[in-house]
Amino acid sequence: MMRLMETKITHFFRSVYYLYYDGFINMRVGKTLWLLIIIKLFVMFAILKWLFFPDVLQERFDNDTQRSQYILQQLTQETSSHGTH
């Protein structure tokens, strides 16, 4: 009984794999679109991060101990912005 269940699960994942594999192999316009998506993701995560999100901790603190103490302080301090005084 258990062996039959494992076989069905293996067959299911193999069928899903071949479905996508055959779809990507026979794709014409889609390959170009996927290339554009990959380029766009690279621009968003690599270049824009480098331009707009500087490493603030690296600039403000000299070593890892100071950085970790600052992060711990920021994570554990209570905020009074909830209006519950």
Secondary structure as UniProt FT lines:
FT   HELIX           2..25
FT   HELIX           29..42
FT   HELIX           43..47
FT   HELIX           48..52
FT   HELIX           56..60
FT   HELIX           64..76
FT   TURN            81..82
//
